Amino acid sequence: MSYDLKGKRIWVAGHRGMVGSAVVRRLATENCEVITAGRDTVDLKRQSTVERFLDEARPDAIVMAAAKVGGILANDTQPAEFLYDNLIIEANIIQAAHAADVNRFLFLGSSCIYPKLAAQPISEVALLTGPLEPTNEWYAVAKIAGIKLAQAYRKQYGRDYVSAMPTNLYGSGDNFDLNSSHVLPALIRKAHEAKVTGAKSITVWGTGSPRREFLHADDCADALVFLLKNYSEAEHVNVGSGEDVTILELTQLVCEIIGFKGEIVHDLSKPDGTPRKLMSADKLTSLGWRPHISLRDGIATTYKWYLQQL
Ligand code: GDP
């Protein structure tokens, strides 16, 4: 399968987010036209506005990077928004895409769709084989529904809709708010602030023993454009680096890159979440894609971006 992007009009939904903006930058190197729509023009939670927008814009393809996202605490404390917002946004966009005769669609989910205790590395077939991790099941259920919705339009209407499941992502444009962020930007901020204030320690949530896989948003965008051009099947595809680290190892790496030499303290009142979340990258690798940005280089450039924002 080869989908030629040349001359195509592609709507990147969620272009202001970390992933969406990386996809827009990556698509700028292709011979296509990128369409974006700000929150002020299209409220993705309102069906009629999404329908009207797509009816007028008539893109050839859509990359759906719009979502309500957040780290373990945000997920755990705002279950209603994580479930409702994600369900309504994806349902609106997919239905309106079909109604406007958009035949190519790339839906984005997350590695949290898999069972809490899935065999590692987690392959695509592990979906719906066991109970979810409770701290992010709301988000996971919405994203599983999105995969199924894309599959349903493929099955019933022959639509060329596909899904990609990125692992934990980080990079420029990430959220550094300690209450709602994911672990990597939180650690960058904590280590930086501890360094400049001369603090003796930084506090890390949980035991530090959970293992997580990380992928830079620019690598993710590259993989997504690769899939848009080369993949057309019902089953979703994992998008990851194929390697994981413990949260403690990650903290030590971040501290080393930033130059913070103090102690690492654990806050055991905060949740660990799922013990391990490493996806199998075999399917994407066999299709012909692999990442280019190492975790060390990715953290260093993300730290540079963070400093520029301060
Ligand atoms: P998860 O992959 O859905 O669990 O999301 P996170 O990226 O928020 O958390 C990953 C792991 O890092 C969990 O075990 C957290 O407890 C741990 N962690 C350690 N320190 C922090 C922190 O400051 N912020 C966040 N979000 N997670 C942290």
Residues whose N, C-alpha, C, O or C-beta is under 5 A from the ligand:
A	BS01	GDP	G71 I72 N136 L178 S181 H182 V183 A186 T203 V204 W205 G206 P210 I247 P271 D272 G273
